[in-house]
Amino acid sequence: MQTVDVSTLEKLEAQIIELTKSFSERQIVLLNGPLGSGKTQSVRYIVNQLQGEDICSPSFSIHNTYETKRGDVEHIDLYRLEDEDDIESTGFWDLFEKESGLILIEWANYLDPKQIPVYWDQLHLEFSFGEGQDRFLKISK
């Protein structure tokens, strides 16, 4: 586990670009943290790094797919889901049937990571606020 300072957009972008280089063929990125802490901006940096289209927060649509040079990137926002039945109704579990992919999940704390198939690599990104403008990112696998 590692905690890094991401108090500026430049620091956040540099950290996310570095993490993107190590993504596996079956990668899930679980993003957690308070509103406005950097989750959606991190997704934007990941998709941009993979030379994809511009992203929008899927808070209202729950699930967006972006085409990139790596292939499709699935972006899911669980913030508005109320229970596991809501997750089932989105087709969420079907995403794991692919042979490869990149799945970015905001508000991942709404999901039990033990339910994610073990043949998908997990990267946990936990955003937090410090004093003033300080922001931190805890990275774990």
Stockholm file with secondary structure:
# STOCKHOLM 1.0

chainA/1-141         MQTVDVSTLEKLEAQIIELTKSFSERQIVLLNGPLGSGKTQSVRYIVNQLQGEDICSPSFSIHNTYETKRGDVEHIDLYRLEDEDDIESTGFWDLFEKESGLILIEWANYLDPKQIPVYWDQLHLEFSFGEGQDRFLKISK
#=GR chainA/1-141 SS CEEEECCSHHHHHHHHHHHHTTCCSEEEEEEECSTTSSHHHHHHHHHHHTTCCCCCCCTTTSEEEEEETTEEEEEEECTTCCSHHHHHHTTGGGGGGSSSEEEEEETGGGSCGGGSCTTSEEEEEEEEECSTTCEEEEEEC
#=GC SS_cons         CEEEECCSHHHHHHHHHHHHTTCCSEEEEEEECSTTSSHHHHHHHHHHHTTCCCCCCCTTTSEEEEEETTEEEEEEECTTCCSHHHHHHTTGGGGGGSSSEEEEEETGGGSCGGGSCTTSEEEEEEEEECSTTCEEEEEEC
//
